[in-house]
Amino acid sequence: MLDNWKQSFTLYELGIVSSVALISGYFLGKAYKLRIQAPQELKEESEDEEEFSNESGSIDASQFNNFKLVLVVRTDLGMTKGKIAAQCGHATLACYKSTMRTNPSMIHRWEHTGQAKVALRCDSEEQMLELQALAASIGLTARSIQDAGRTQIEAGSRTVLGIGPGPVDMVNQITGHLKLL
């Protein structure tokens, strides 16, 4: 009788372990699939950024001590404070994701040095695009945000340009002449 119980218990344990393995495999597969699909979806969302493809991956973060992220806000659009805050949030996240993908050590160094962020102003979309091209040309992450047009701004309008996170000296080469927001 005891041997039957041990044999049943072993089959019971095998069933439990198999179930746990099956469920774990399912969720690990889902996580792996999401991890592969996410970069493709991000690429589709930022197709208009392809012309500015030189990313911060070529910058050796260990050679620098101070880092910052700059948010360049267009003042000619007349956005409210709340709208500016939301658009700056979008730019910050876009720059963070892009730099994390291309140069994770830059993100880690920026995080460990206080995550400096500075909001600056520019007067036009042309000036913003110029800044974006200059930043990309020296290897900095540069992401402009286009408004969806659901509230106060015309759809497709570029509202904020995020530059960095990157070495302070490099970011200042591009934005040092701009005034604080």
N, CA, C and O atoms as a DFTB+ gen file, in Angstrom:
724 C
 N C O
     1  1       0.818      -1.189       0.000
     2  2       0.000       0.000       0.000
     3  2       0.865       1.257       0.000
     4  3       0.577       2.212      -0.721
     5  1       1.919       1.257       0.803
     6  2       2.811       2.389       0.901
     7  2       3.521       2.623      -0.429
     8  3       3.756       3.769      -0.813
     9  1       3.867       1.534      -1.139
    10  2       4.543       1.672      -2.434
    11  2       3.628       2.318      -3.464
    12  3       4.091       3.125      -4.269
    13  1       2.343       1.984      -3.460
    14  2       1.383       2.608      -4.368
    15  2       1.269       4.099      -4.087
    16  3       1.183       4.913      -5.006
    17  1       1.270       4.447      -2.796
    18  2       1.175       5.862      -2.422
    19  2       2.405       6.632      -2.904
    20  3       2.276       7.742      -3.420
    21  1       3.615       6.042      -2.737
    22  2       4.844       6.682      -3.195
    23  2       4.829       6.833      -4.704
    24  3       5.253       7.862      -5.229
    25  1       4.342       5.815      -5.409
    26  2       4.273       5.881      -6.858
    27  2       3.266       6.941      -7.293
    28  3       3.527       7.676      -8.245
    29  1       2.132       7.035      -6.625
    30  2       1.130       8.049      -6.937
    31  2       1.672       9.443      -6.646
    32  3       1.469      10.380      -7.417
    33  1       2.362       9.556      -5.521
    34  2       2.920      10.851      -5.140
    35  2       3.951      11.305      -6.176
    36  3       4.015      12.490      -6.507
    37  1       4.743      10.387      -6.681
    38  2       5.745      10.709      -7.679
    39  2       5.071      11.177      -8.967
    40  3       5.522      12.139      -9.588
    41  1       4.004      10.507      -9.368
    42  2       3.262      10.936     -10.547
    43  2       2.611      12.302     -10.314
    44  3       2.535      13.131     -11.221
    45  1       2.143      12.518      -9.086
    46  2       1.556      13.806      -8.721
    47  2       2.621      14.917      -8.834
    48  3       2.361      15.977      -9.403
    49  1       3.807      14.663      -8.291
    50  2       4.905      15.630      -8.361
    51  2       5.300      15.893      -9.809
    52  3       5.545      17.038     -10.190
    53  1       5.363      14.846     -10.609
    54  2       5.713      14.985     -12.017
    55  2       4.679      15.863     -12.733
    56  3       5.036      16.693     -13.570
    57  1       3.423      15.678     -12.406
    58  2       2.363      16.494     -13.004
    59  2       2.506      17.966     -12.629
    60  3       2.344      18.843     -13.477
    61  1       2.807      18.237     -11.364
    62  2       2.981      19.618     -10.893
    63  2       4.181      20.269     -11.587
    64  3       4.077      21.381     -12.105
    65  1       5.309      19.576     -11.592
    66  2       6.527      20.114     -12.206
    67  2       6.300      20.360     -13.698
    68  3       6.733      21.383     -14.228
    69  1       5.641      19.452     -14.362
    70  2       5.351      19.615     -15.791
    71  2       4.462      20.831     -16.033
    72  3       4.690      21.592     -16.974
    73  1       3.468      21.013     -15.201
    74  2       2.570      22.159     -15.338
    75  2       3.318      23.471     -15.138
    76  3       3.145      24.415     -15.909
    77  1       4.142      23.526     -14.110
    78  2       4.933      24.735     -13.839
    79  2       5.866      25.016     -15.011
    80  3       5.996      26.165     -15.434
    81  1       6.516      23.979     -15.543
    82  2       7.431      24.155     -16.669
    83  2       6.686      24.656     -17.903
    84  3       7.182      25.531     -18.612
    85  1       5.511      24.113     -18.161
    86  2       4.718      24.516     -19.308
    87  2       4.291      25.983     -19.189
    88  3       4.416      26.748     -20.145
    89  1       3.798      26.364     -18.037
    90  2       3.361      27.749     -17.820
    91  2       4.550      28.702     -17.893
    92  3       4.451      29.768     -18.500
    93  1       5.664      28.330     -17.284
    94  2       6.870      29.174     -17.336
    95  2       7.347      29.342     -18.768
    96  3       7.691      30.449     -19.184
    97  1       7.370      28.264     -19.517
    98  2       7.783      28.326     -20.917
    99  2       6.890      29.241     -21.735
   100  3       7.368      29.992     -22.585
   101  1       5.601      29.174     -21.477
   102  2       4.649      30.027     -22.184
   103  2       4.961      31.500     -21.942
   104  3       5.063      32.278     -22.891
   105  1       5.112      31.886     -20.673
   106  2       5.358      33.291     -20.351
   107  2       6.742      33.755     -20.784
   108  3       6.899      34.904     -21.198
   109  1       7.735      32.900     -20.699
   110  2       9.064      33.269     -21.185
   111  2       9.041      33.482     -22.700
   112  3       9.686      34.397     -23.211
   113  1       8.309      32.649     -23.402
   114  2       8.163      32.810     -24.848
   115  2       7.485      34.126     -25.200
   116  3       7.890      34.810     -26.140
   117  1       6.454      34.476     -24.443
   118  2       5.756      35.751     -24.657
   119  2       6.705      36.927     -24.437
   120  3       6.736      37.867     -25.231
   121  1       7.480      36.866     -23.348
   122  2       8.413      37.947     -23.027
   123  2       9.471      38.068     -24.117
   124  3       9.820      39.180     -24.515
   125  1       9.980      36.959     -24.599
   126  2      10.992      36.967     -25.651
   127  2      10.421      37.569     -26.926
   128  3      11.087      38.362     -27.592
   129  1       9.199      37.200     -27.265
   130  2       8.563      37.717     -28.467
   131  2       8.366      39.228     -28.363
   132  3       8.616      39.946     -29.332
   133  1       7.925      39.724     -27.210
   134  2       7.753      41.155     -27.012
   135  2       9.078      41.898     -27.120
   136  3       9.138      42.998     -27.668
   137  1      10.118      41.303     -26.605
   138  2      11.437      41.940     -26.643
   139  2      11.936      42.071     -28.074
   140  3      12.600      43.052     -28.408
   141  1      11.631      41.110     -28.912
   142  2      12.040      41.167     -30.315
   143  2      11.170      42.155     -31.081
   144  3      11.685      42.896     -31.919
   145  1       9.874      42.188     -30.820
   146  2       8.961      43.046     -31.560
   147  2       9.101      44.517     -31.190
   148  3       8.885      45.377     -32.043
   149  1       9.452      44.833     -29.954
   150  2       9.502      46.221     -29.503
   151  2      10.420      47.093     -30.352
   152  3       9.995      48.179     -30.747
   153  1      11.666      46.681     -30.662
   154  2      12.512      47.534     -31.489
   155  2      11.929      47.759     -32.885
   156  3      12.097      48.838     -33.453
   157  1      11.238      46.746     -33.451
   158  2      10.630      46.913     -34.759
   159  2       9.512      47.944     -34.700
   160  3       9.396      48.782     -35.594
   161  1       8.686      47.893     -33.654
   162  2       7.600      48.852     -33.514
   163  2       8.145      50.253     -33.320
   164  3       7.607      51.205     -33.885
   165  1       9.206      50.401     -32.532
   166  2       9.815      51.700     -32.315
   167  2      10.361      52.236     -33.627
   168  3      10.254      53.431     -33.900
   169  1      10.946      51.364     -34.442
   170  2      11.491      51.790     -35.723
   171  2      10.378      52.292     -36.633
   172  3      10.550      53.295     -37.326
   173  1       9.233      51.603     -36.638
   174  2       8.107      52.027     -37.459
   175  2       7.570      53.380     -37.006
   176  3       7.189      54.205     -37.837
   177  1       7.535      53.617     -35.685
   178  2       7.018      54.863     -35.160
   179  2       7.911      56.043     -35.510
   180  3       7.423      57.167     -35.627
   181  1       9.205      55.812     -35.679
   182  2      10.130      56.914     -35.903
   183  2      10.786      56.836     -37.280
   184  3      11.978      57.113     -37.412
   185  1      10.028      56.465     -38.292
   186  2      10.561      56.383     -39.638
   187  2      11.066      57.726     -40.124
   188  3      12.037      57.787     -40.877
   189  1      10.413      58.818     -39.698
   190  2      10.835      60.137     -40.141
   191  2      12.159      60.543     -39.518
   192  3      12.719      61.569     -39.905
   193  1      12.673      59.783     -38.578
   194  2      13.938      60.096     -37.932
   195  2      15.113      59.442     -38.650
   196  3      16.259      59.669     -38.261
   197  1      14.870      58.642     -39.681
   198  2      15.928      57.893     -40.338
   199  2      17.039      58.795     -40.871
   200  3      18.203      58.396     -40.874
   201  1      16.700      60.001     -41.320
   202  2      17.717      60.874     -41.876
   203  2      18.721      61.324     -40.816
   204  3      19.806      61.794     -41.158
   205  1      18.375      61.189     -39.541
   206  2      19.261      61.562     -38.443
   207  2      19.706      60.292     -37.715
   208  3      19.489      60.157     -36.511
   209  1      20.321      59.372     -38.436
   210  2      20.572      58.057     -37.880
   211  2      21.880      57.928     -37.099
   212  3      22.089      56.906     -36.446
   213  1      22.754      58.911     -37.140
   214  2      24.002      58.813     -36.387
   215  2      23.685      58.939     -34.914
   216  3      23.337      60.021     -34.441
   217  1      23.802      57.847     -34.186
   218  2      23.386      57.801     -32.787
   219  2      24.567      57.856     -31.837
   220  3      25.721      57.822     -32.264
   221  1      24.275      57.942     -30.555
   222  2      25.282      58.086     -29.514
   223  2      26.095      56.828     -29.260
   224  3      26.951      56.834     -28.375
   225  1      25.868      55.761     -29.991
   226  2      26.605      54.525     -29.790
   227  2      28.095      54.667     -30.040
   228  3      28.885      53.878     -29.522
   229  1      28.492      55.665     -30.829
   230  2      29.905      55.850     -31.138
   231  2      30.641      56.664     -30.076
   232  3      31.864      56.793     -30.146
   233  1      29.933      57.209     -29.103
   234  2      30.546      58.021     -28.054
   235  2      30.924      57.117     -26.879
   236  3      30.086      56.381     -26.358
   237  1      32.174      57.179     -26.473
   238  2      32.647      56.397     -25.330
   239  2      32.335      57.167     -24.049
   240  3      33.055      58.099     -23.691
   241  1      31.272      56.782     -23.366
   242  2      30.799      57.497     -22.179
   243  2      31.823      57.514     -21.053
   244  3      31.817      58.426     -20.227
   245  1      32.691      56.529     -21.012
   246  2      33.666      56.466     -19.914
   247  2      34.700      57.588     -19.992
   248  3      35.430      57.824     -19.029
   249  1      34.767      58.278     -21.126
   250  2      35.729      59.363     -21.308
   251  2      35.222      60.710     -20.778
   252  3      35.941      61.709     -20.821
   253  1      33.976      60.731     -20.277
   254  2      33.357      61.980     -19.837
   255  2      32.840      61.847     -18.407
   256  3      32.546      60.748     -17.936
   257  1      32.734      62.996     -17.723
   258  2      32.271      63.009     -16.339
   259  2      30.876      63.614     -16.170
   260  3      30.142      63.218     -15.265
   261  1      30.505      64.556     -17.018
   262  2      29.228      65.247     -16.874
   263  2      28.357      65.021     -18.098
   264  3      28.820      65.080     -19.237
   265  1      27.077      64.760     -17.830
   266  2      26.129      64.449     -18.891
   267  2      24.851      65.252     -18.686
   268  3      24.513      65.625     -17.562
   269  1      24.143      65.514     -19.788
   270  2      22.841      66.157     -19.662
   271  2      21.973      65.841     -20.874
   272  3      22.444      65.409     -21.926
   273  1      20.705      66.075     -20.673
   274  2      19.693      65.962     -21.721
   275  2      19.109      67.351     -21.893
   276  3      18.730      67.992     -20.913
   277  1      19.032      67.823     -23.130
   278  2      18.476      69.137     -23.404
   279  2      17.164      68.967     -24.150
   280  3      17.055      68.159     -25.072
   281  1      16.175      69.739     -23.739
   282  2      14.863      69.748     -24.384
   283  2      14.664      71.126     -25.012
   284  3      14.548      72.130     -24.308
   285  1      14.626      71.162     -26.340
   286  2      14.497      72.416     -27.072
   287  2      13.032      72.572     -27.483
   288  3      12.510      71.794     -28.281
   289  1      12.387      73.585     -26.924
   290  2      10.948      73.797     -27.109
   291  2      10.711      74.915     -28.120
   292  3      11.313      75.984     -28.020
   293  1       9.845      74.672     -29.081
   294  2       9.467      75.723     -30.037
   295  2       8.530      76.714     -29.357
   296  3       7.477      76.337     -28.844
   297  1       8.923      77.979     -29.359
   298  2       8.102      79.015     -28.724
   299  2       7.125      79.654     -29.705
   300  3       6.196      80.344     -29.284
   301  1       7.316      79.439     -30.999
   302  2       6.437      80.050     -32.000
   303  2       5.063      79.380     -32.072
   304  3       4.162      79.906     -32.725
   305  1       4.888      78.248     -31.424
   306  2       3.609      77.530     -31.478
   307  2       2.606      78.013     -30.434
   308  3       1.414      77.726     -30.542
   309  1       3.074      78.736     -29.438
   310  2       2.172      79.239     -28.392
   311  2       1.557      78.142     -27.534
   312  3       0.386      78.229     -27.162
   313  1       2.332      77.114     -27.218
   314  2       1.816      76.007     -26.407
   315  2       1.639      76.446     -24.951
   316  3       2.391      77.280     -24.449
   317  1       0.632      75.872     -24.281
   318  2       0.430      76.135     -22.855
   319  2       1.513      75.410     -22.058
   320  3       2.218      74.556     -22.595
   321  1       1.642      75.752     -20.782
   322  2       2.631      75.104     -19.913
   323  2       2.401      73.598     -19.840
   324  3       3.349      72.813     -19.871
   325  1       1.146      73.207     -19.745
   326  2       0.816      71.783     -19.669
   327  2       1.189      71.043     -20.938
   328  3       1.702      69.925     -20.887
   329  1       0.929      71.670     -22.081
   330  2       1.271      71.068     -23.373
   331  2       2.789      70.921     -23.498
   332  3       3.289      69.893     -23.953
   333  1       3.514      71.970     -23.085
   334  2       4.978      71.916     -23.122
   335  2       5.483      70.783     -22.236
   336  3       6.372      70.030     -22.633
   337  1       4.922      70.664     -21.046
   338  2       5.349      69.607     -20.119
   339  2       5.123      68.227     -20.731
   340  3       5.996      67.363     -20.647
   341  1       3.972      68.013     -21.337
   342  2       3.670      66.716     -21.947
   343  2       4.622      66.417     -23.103
   344  3       5.118      65.297     -23.222
   345  1       4.879      67.400     -23.947
   346  2       5.764      67.200     -25.093
   347  2       7.202      66.961     -24.643
   348  3       7.915      66.162     -25.250
   349  1       7.634      67.645     -23.586
   350  2       8.975      67.412     -23.023
   351  2       9.075      65.993     -22.458
   352  3      10.115      65.345     -22.578
   353  1       8.010      65.522     -21.854
   354  2       7.987      64.141     -21.356
   355  2       8.157      63.146     -22.498
   356  3       8.899      62.171     -22.376
   357  1       7.463      63.400     -23.613
   358  2       7.604      62.519     -24.783
   359  2       9.037      62.532     -25.307
   360  3       9.589      61.482     -25.637
   361  1       9.637      63.718     -25.384
   362  2      11.006      63.833     -25.906
   363  2      12.006      63.140     -24.982
   364  3      12.927      62.467     -25.446
   365  1      11.820      63.306     -23.685
   366  2      12.707      62.668     -22.719
   367  2      12.669      61.153     -22.881
   368  3      13.713      60.502     -22.931
   369  1      11.484      60.606     -22.961
   370  2      11.338      59.159     -23.100
   371  2      11.900      58.664     -24.432
   372  3      12.546      57.617     -24.477
   373  1      11.663      59.398     -25.508
   374  2      12.191      58.999     -26.820
   375  2      13.716      58.972     -26.809
   376  3      14.325      58.037     -27.328
   377  1      14.328      59.987     -26.225
   378  2      15.794      60.040     -26.146
   379  2      16.331      58.927     -25.248
   380  3      17.334      58.288     -25.566
   381  1      15.664      58.710     -24.142
   382  2      16.089      57.665     -23.201
   383  2      16.068      56.294     -23.887
   384  3      17.044      55.547     -23.822
   385  1      14.951      55.973     -24.543
   386  2      14.834      54.669     -25.203
   387  2      15.868      54.505     -26.308
   388  3      16.490      53.451     -26.439
   389  1      16.046      55.546     -27.093
   390  2      16.993      55.476     -28.200
   391  2      18.418      55.301     -27.706
   392  3      19.164      54.469     -28.224
   393  1      18.795      56.083     -26.706
   394  2      20.154      55.985     -26.177
   395  2      20.359      54.667     -25.438
   396  3      21.445      54.092     -25.496
   397  1      19.350      54.190     -24.758
   398  2      19.456      52.906     -24.059
   399  2      19.712      51.780     -25.056
   400  3      20.436      50.829     -24.761
   401  1      19.121      51.895     -26.218
   402  2      19.295      50.874     -27.250
   403  2      20.689      50.971     -27.891
   404  3      21.299      49.943     -28.186
   405  1      21.195      52.185     -28.108
   406  2      22.444      52.354     -28.839
   407  2      23.681      52.502     -27.952
   408  3      24.785      52.151     -28.368
   409  1      23.503      53.021     -26.724
   410  2      24.647      53.267     -25.855
   411  2      24.219      53.196     -24.386
   412  3      24.161      54.225     -23.714
   413  1      23.921      52.001     -23.884
   414  2      23.439      51.864     -22.511
   415  2      24.397      52.438     -21.467
   416  3      23.954      52.911     -20.420
   417  1      25.694      52.404     -21.735
   418  2      26.638      52.956     -20.754
   419  2      26.447      54.465     -20.602
   420  3      26.676      55.011     -19.523
   421  1      26.034      55.136     -21.665
   422  2      25.753      56.579     -21.588
   423  2      24.580      56.815     -20.630
   424  3      24.628      57.719     -19.796
   425  1      23.547      56.014     -20.751
   426  2      22.385      56.143     -19.868
   427  2      22.791      55.901     -18.426
   428  3      22.398      56.660     -17.540
   429  1      23.568      54.861     -18.176
   430  2      23.973      54.547     -16.805
   431  2      24.804      55.675     -16.197
   432  3      24.618      56.033     -15.034
   433  1      25.711      56.227     -16.978
   434  2      26.545      57.330     -16.463
   435  2      25.692      58.573     -16.217
   436  3      25.889      59.272     -15.223
   437  1      24.752      58.850     -17.108
   438  2      23.838      59.987     -16.933
   439  2      23.000      59.798     -15.670
   440  3      22.810      60.741     -14.901
   441  1      22.498      58.581     -15.457
   442  2      21.699      58.291     -14.270
   443  2      22.511      58.462     -12.986
   444  3      21.999      58.947     -11.978
   445  1      23.766      58.063     -13.033
   446  2      24.612      58.137     -11.833
   447  2      25.183      59.532     -11.581
   448  3      25.795      59.784     -10.543
   449  1      24.976      60.435     -12.545
   450  2      25.476      61.804     -12.352
   451  2      24.329      62.807     -12.215
   452  3      24.516      63.995     -12.480
   453  1      23.166      62.351     -11.813
   454  2      22.065      63.254     -11.485
   455  2      20.997      63.456     -12.537
   456  3      20.027      64.169     -12.281
   457  1      21.132      62.859     -13.710
   458  2      20.126      62.967     -14.780
   459  2      19.772      64.414     -15.096
   460  3      18.595      64.771     -15.124
   461  1      20.769      65.238     -15.331
   462  2      20.542      66.656     -15.625
   463  2      19.692      66.819     -16.884
   464  3      19.919      66.167     -17.903
   465  1      18.708      67.709     -16.777
   466  2      17.829      68.044     -17.897
   467  2      17.675      69.563     -17.928
   468  3      17.480      70.191     -16.888
   469  1      17.762      70.152     -19.123
   470  2      17.643      71.599     -19.275
   471  2      16.654      71.879     -20.399
   472  3      16.732      71.274     -21.468
   473  1      15.717      72.805     -20.151
   474  2      14.740      73.201     -21.171
   475  2      15.181      74.527     -21.790
   476  3      15.413      75.513     -21.090
   477  1      15.290      74.524     -23.119
   478  2      15.713      75.699     -23.872
   479  2      14.647      76.056     -24.892
   480  3      13.715      75.285     -25.121
   481  1      14.784      77.217     -25.500
   482  2      13.792      77.662     -26.489
   483  2      14.415      77.824     -27.870
   484  3      15.594      78.148     -28.012
   485  1      13.589      77.587     -28.877
   486  2      13.963      77.927     -30.256
   487  2      12.744      78.558     -30.919
   488  3      11.621      78.423     -30.433
   489  1      12.977      79.246     -32.029
   490  2      11.930      80.074     -32.624
   491  2      11.176      79.451     -33.790
   492  3      10.133      79.971     -34.185
   493  1      11.675      78.349     -34.353
   494  2      11.014      77.812     -35.542
   495  2      11.328      76.334     -35.742
   496  3      12.248      75.784     -35.136
   497  1      10.547      75.718     -36.597
   498  2      10.790      74.318     -36.946
   499  2      12.100      74.187     -37.719
   500  3      12.824      73.207     -37.547
   501  1      12.406      75.160     -38.563
   502  2      13.647      75.126     -39.331
   503  2      14.863      75.111     -38.395
   504  3      15.800      74.338     -38.592
   505  1      14.830      75.973     -37.380
   506  2      15.927      76.007     -36.418
   507  2      16.024      74.677     -35.673
   508  3      17.124      74.190     -35.413
   509  1      14.881      74.091     -35.332
   510  2      14.863      72.811     -34.625
   511  2      15.478      71.707     -35.486
   512  3      16.282      70.912     -34.998
   513  1      15.105      71.657     -36.752
   514  2      15.643      70.636     -37.655
   515  2      17.151      70.815     -37.856
   516  3      17.890      69.838     -37.978
   517  1      17.589      72.063     -37.888
   518  2      19.017      72.359     -38.000
   519  2      19.779      71.818     -36.785
   520  3      20.826      71.186     -36.925
   521  1      19.237      72.078     -35.600
   522  2      19.847      71.584     -34.361
   523  2      19.883      70.059     -34.340
   524  3      20.867      69.452     -33.917
   525  1      18.797      69.456     -34.801
   526  2      18.715      67.992     -34.822
   527  2      19.785      67.406     -35.740
   528  3      20.446      66.431     -35.383
   529  1      19.953      67.993     -36.910
   530  2      20.961      67.500     -37.850
   531  2      22.376      67.690     -37.295
   532  3      23.220      66.804     -37.434
   533  1      22.635      68.831     -36.673
   534  2      23.955      69.087     -36.083
   535  2      24.265      68.096     -34.965
   536  3      25.370      67.557     -34.892
   537  1      23.286      67.860     -34.097
   538  2      23.474      66.913     -32.991
   539  2      23.774      65.517     -33.522
   540  3      24.696      64.853     -33.048
   541  1      23.012      65.079     -34.487
   542  2      23.224      63.749     -35.064
   543  2      24.575      63.658     -35.755
   544  3      25.209      62.602     -35.742
   545  1      25.023      64.757     -36.360
   546  2      26.290      64.729     -37.085
   547  2      27.493      64.508     -36.170
   548  3      28.527      64.021     -36.627
   549  1      27.378      64.854     -34.894
   550  2      28.494      64.606     -33.967
   551  2      28.240      63.387     -33.074
   552  3      28.984      63.139     -32.125
   553  1      27.191      62.638     -33.385
   554  2      26.955      61.369     -32.697
   555  2      26.025      61.424     -31.508
   556  3      25.912      60.440     -30.777
   557  1      25.352      62.550     -31.289
   558  2      24.410      62.647     -30.174
   559  2      23.040      62.140     -30.589
   560  3      22.649      62.271     -31.749
   561  1      22.314      61.564     -29.646
   562  2      20.918      61.207     -29.889
   563  2      20.117      62.492     -30.027
   564  3      20.262      63.407     -29.217
   565  1      19.279      62.564     -31.045
   566  2      18.439      63.742     -31.268
   567  2      17.072      63.262     -31.744
   568  3      16.963      62.663     -32.814
   569  1      16.039      63.518     -30.963
   570  2      14.686      63.069     -31.286
   571  2      13.714      64.232     -31.214
   572  3      13.592      64.894     -30.183
   573  1      13.022      64.473     -32.322
   574  2      11.989      65.509     -32.315
   575  2      10.629      64.847     -32.162
   576  3      10.398      63.736     -32.637
   577  1       9.744      65.553     -31.492
   578  2       8.405      65.037     -31.223
   579  2       7.413      65.755     -32.126
   580  3       7.398      66.982     -32.214
   581  1       6.588      64.959     -32.792
   582  2       5.539      65.517     -33.649
   583  2       4.203      65.344     -32.951
   584  3       3.849      64.247     -32.520
   585  1       3.473      66.435     -32.847
   586  2       2.202      66.415     -32.139
   587  2       1.144      65.648     -32.926
   588  3       1.120      65.673     -34.157
   589  1       0.275      64.969     -32.194
   590  2      -0.804      64.194     -32.822
   591  2      -1.942      65.089     -33.308
   592  3      -2.762      64.657     -34.118
   593  1      -2.003      66.328     -32.825
   594  2      -3.025      67.265     -33.287
   595  2      -4.381      67.088     -32.650
   596  3      -5.385      67.505     -33.228
   597  1      -4.446      66.479     -31.466
   598  2      -5.732      66.246     -30.820
   599  2      -6.206      67.436     -29.993
   600  3      -7.388      67.526     -29.658
   601  1      -5.302      68.341     -29.663
   602  2      -5.709      69.461     -28.797
   603  2      -5.443      70.799     -29.468
   604  3      -6.224      71.215     -30.324
   605  1      -4.357      71.492     -29.105
   606  2      -4.162      72.871     -29.542
   607  2      -3.250      73.054     -30.740
   608  3      -3.273      74.117     -31.361
   609  1      -2.455      72.067     -31.084
   610  2      -1.431      72.209     -32.122
   611  2      -1.826      71.398     -33.356
   612  3      -2.439      70.337     -33.243
   613  1      -1.467      71.912     -34.538
   614  2      -1.760      71.219     -35.789
   615  2      -1.027      69.878     -35.842
   616  3       0.138      69.787     -35.454
   617  1      -1.707      68.848     -36.319
   618  2      -1.115      67.506     -36.406
   619  2       0.166      67.537     -37.219
   620  3       0.240      68.169     -38.273
   621  1       1.172      66.843     -36.709
   622  2       2.449      66.754     -37.408
   623  2       3.435      67.851     -37.065
   624  3       4.585      67.804     -37.502
   625  1       3.007      68.839     -36.291
   626  2       3.922      69.919     -35.906
   627  2       4.996      69.381     -34.971
   628  3       4.698      68.663     -34.016
   629  1       6.227      69.726     -35.248
   630  2       7.332      69.348     -34.355
   631  2       7.325      70.338     -33.198
   632  3       7.414      71.550     -33.397
   633  1       7.219      69.804     -31.989
   634  2       7.049      70.657     -30.814
   635  2       8.297      70.764     -29.949
   636  3       8.641      71.853     -29.491
   637  1       8.977      69.649     -29.721
   638  2      10.147      69.609     -28.842
   639  2      11.213      68.714     -29.464
   640  3      10.915      67.679     -30.059
   641  1      12.462      69.142     -29.310
   642  2      13.609      68.335     -29.730
   643  2      14.387      67.944     -28.489
   644  3      14.797      68.805     -27.710
   645  1      14.591      66.656     -28.305
   646  2      15.445      66.171     -27.229
   647  2      16.826      65.871     -27.783
   648  3      16.955      65.221     -28.821
   649  1      17.855      66.340     -27.097
   650  2      19.238      66.050     -27.491
   651  2      19.940      65.444     -26.285
   652  3      19.995      66.049     -25.215
   653  1      20.467      64.257     -26.467
   654  2      21.160      63.574     -25.388
   655  2      20.338      62.398     -24.892
   656  3      19.440      61.928     -25.591
   657  1      20.637      61.923     -23.693
   658  2      21.703      62.353     -22.812
   659  2      23.058      62.184     -23.489
   660  3      23.309      61.221     -24.213
   661  1      23.917      63.158     -23.221
   662  2      25.247      63.130     -23.790
   663  2      26.204      63.954     -22.955
   664  3      25.794      64.629     -22.012
   665  1      27.480      63.898     -23.303
   666  2      28.465      64.700     -22.589
   667  2      28.120      66.189     -22.672
   668  3      27.774      66.691     -23.742
   669  1      28.214      66.882     -21.553
   670  2      27.829      68.291     -21.473
   671  2      28.536      69.122     -22.543
   672  3      27.900      69.939     -23.210
   673  1      29.834      68.923     -22.714
   674  2      30.589      69.725     -23.689
   675  2      30.057      69.526     -25.105
   676  3      29.960      70.488     -25.868
   677  1      29.717      68.309     -25.458
   678  2      29.194      68.035     -26.802
   679  2      27.807      68.640     -26.991
   680  3      27.519      69.239     -28.027
   681  1      26.948      68.480     -25.982
   682  2      25.591      69.038     -26.067
   683  2      25.672      70.563     -26.159
   684  3      24.919      71.180     -26.913
   685  1      26.574      71.164     -25.401
   686  2      26.722      72.624     -25.431
   687  2      27.224      73.136     -26.778
   688  3      26.928      74.271     -27.150
   689  1      27.978      72.320     -27.516
   690  2      28.405      72.710     -28.870
   691  2      27.197      72.992     -29.750
   692  3      27.238      73.868     -30.614
   693  1      26.136      72.255     -29.528
   694  2      24.935      72.367     -30.361
   695  2      23.965      73.403     -29.801
   696  3      23.373      74.168     -30.562
   697  1      23.797      73.436     -28.488
   698  2      22.718      74.237     -27.884
   699  2      23.191      75.379     -26.998
   700  3      22.367      76.075     -26.404
   701  1      24.490      75.586     -26.897
   702  2      25.024      76.589     -25.978
   703  2      24.555      78.009     -26.232
   704  3      24.575      78.836     -25.321
   705  1      24.138      78.302     -27.436
   706  2      23.695      79.659     -27.783
   707  2      22.205      79.897     -27.507
   708  3      21.742      81.034     -27.596
   709  1      21.457      78.852     -27.176
   710  2      20.015      78.993     -26.951
   711  2      19.726      79.524     -25.548
   712  3      20.512      79.332     -24.621
   713  1      18.583      80.195     -25.414
   714  2      18.169      80.744     -24.120
   715  2      17.311      79.734     -23.369
   716  3      16.649      78.883     -23.965
   717  1      17.341      79.852     -22.036
   718  2      16.502      78.994     -21.202
   719  2      15.029      79.248     -21.481
   720  3      14.633      80.364     -21.817
   721  1      14.230      78.213     -21.339
   722  2      12.790      78.344     -21.516
   723  2      12.258      79.071     -20.293
   724  3      11.055      79.311     -20.193
